[in-house]
Structures are given as structure tokens and as C-alpha cells.
Amino acid sequence: MEKIEKDELLNVSGGGLGLGLIIGGAIVFIIGVIDGFMRPLKCN
């Protein structure tokens, strides 16, 4: 296992996919809540 210096550790990039999924999920959830208020459907 290789040790990483502090300068190299600060320059590590990644995790953009997870952040995009969280933002996308939040947008879909908000749209669902708004849709539920605008046209409520009864349970069958």
C-alpha cells in the first residue's frame, strides 16, 4: 500500500457521480410532491 503525501491528498478528485445522483433524486422527489398536490389521485 502506498502512502499519499498531504499535498497529493488535497488534490484527489472524484465523487461527481454520487453528487449528481443525489441532486437528480431530489429534483424527482420535489416534482413528485408538487404533482401530488396539483392532481391528487385516490387509492383504488
Distance bins in CASP14 RR format, pairs under 12 A and 6 or more apart:
PFRMAT RR
TARGET T0000
AUTHOR 0000-0000-0000
RMODE 2
METHOD distances of the structure
MODEL  1
2 8 0 0 0 0 1 0 0 0 0 0 0
2 9 0 0 0 0 0 1 0 0 0 0 0
3 9 0 0 0 0 1 0 0 0 0 0 0
4 10 0 0 0 0 1 0 0 0 0 0 0
4 11 0 0 0 0 1 0 0 0 0 0 0
4 12 1 0 0 1 0 0 0 0 0 0 0
5 11 0 0 0 0 1 0 0 0 0 0 0
5 12 0 0 0 0 0 1 0 0 0 0 0
6 12 0 0 0 0 0 1 0 0 0 0 0
13 19 0 0 0 0 0 1 0 0 0 0 0
14 20 0 0 0 0 0 1 0 0 0 0 0
15 21 0 0 0 0 1 0 0 0 0 0 0
15 22 0 0 0 0 0 1 0 0 0 0 0
16 22 0 0 0 0 1 0 0 0 0 0 0
16 23 0 0 0 0 1 0 0 0 0 0 0
17 23 0 0 0 0 0 1 0 0 0 0 0
17 24 0 0 0 0 0 1 0 0 0 0 0
18 24 0 0 0 0 1 0 0 0 0 0 0
18 25 0 0 0 0 0 1 0 0 0 0 0
19 25 0 0 0 0 0 1 0 0 0 0 0
19 26 0 0 0 0 0 1 0 0 0 0 0
20 26 0 0 0 0 1 0 0 0 0 0 0
20 27 0 0 0 0 1 0 0 0 0 0 0
20 28 0 0 0 0 0 1 0 0 0 0 0
21 27 0 0 0 0 0 1 0 0 0 0 0
21 28 0 0 0 0 0 1 0 0 0 0 0
22 28 0 0 0 0 0 1 0 0 0 0 0
22 29 0 0 0 0 0 1 0 0 0 0 0
23 29 0 0 0 0 0 1 0 0 0 0 0
23 30 0 0 0 0 0 1 0 0 0 0 0
24 30 0 0 0 0 1 0 0 0 0 0 0
24 31 0 0 0 0 1 0 0 0 0 0 0
25 31 0 0 0 0 1 0 0 0 0 0 0
25 32 0 0 0 0 0 1 0 0 0 0 0
26 32 0 0 0 0 0 1 0 0 0 0 0
26 33 0 0 0 0 0 1 0 0 0 0 0
27 33 0 0 0 0 0 1 0 0 0 0 0
27 34 0 0 0 0 0 1 0 0 0 0 0
28 34 0 0 0 0 0 1 0 0 0 0 0
28 35 0 0 0 0 0 1 0 0 0 0 0
29 35 0 0 0 0 0 1 0 0 0 0 0
29 36 0 0 0 0 0 1 0 0 0 0 0
30 36 0 0 0 0 0 1 0 0 0 0 0
30 37 0 0 0 0 0 1 0 0 0 0 0
31 37 0 0 0 0 0 1 0 0 0 0 0
31 38 0 0 0 0 0 1 0 0 0 0 0
32 38 0 0 0 0 1 0 0 0 0 0 0
32 39 0 0 0 0 0 1 0 0 0 0 0
32 40 0 0 0 0 0 1 0 0 0 0 0
32 41 0 0 0 0 0 1 0 0 0 0 0
33 40 0 0 0 0 0 1 0 0 0 0 0
34 40 0 0 0 0 0 1 0 0 0 0 0
35 41 0 0 0 0 1 0 0 0 0 0 0
36 42 0 0 0 0 0 1 0 0 0 0 0
END
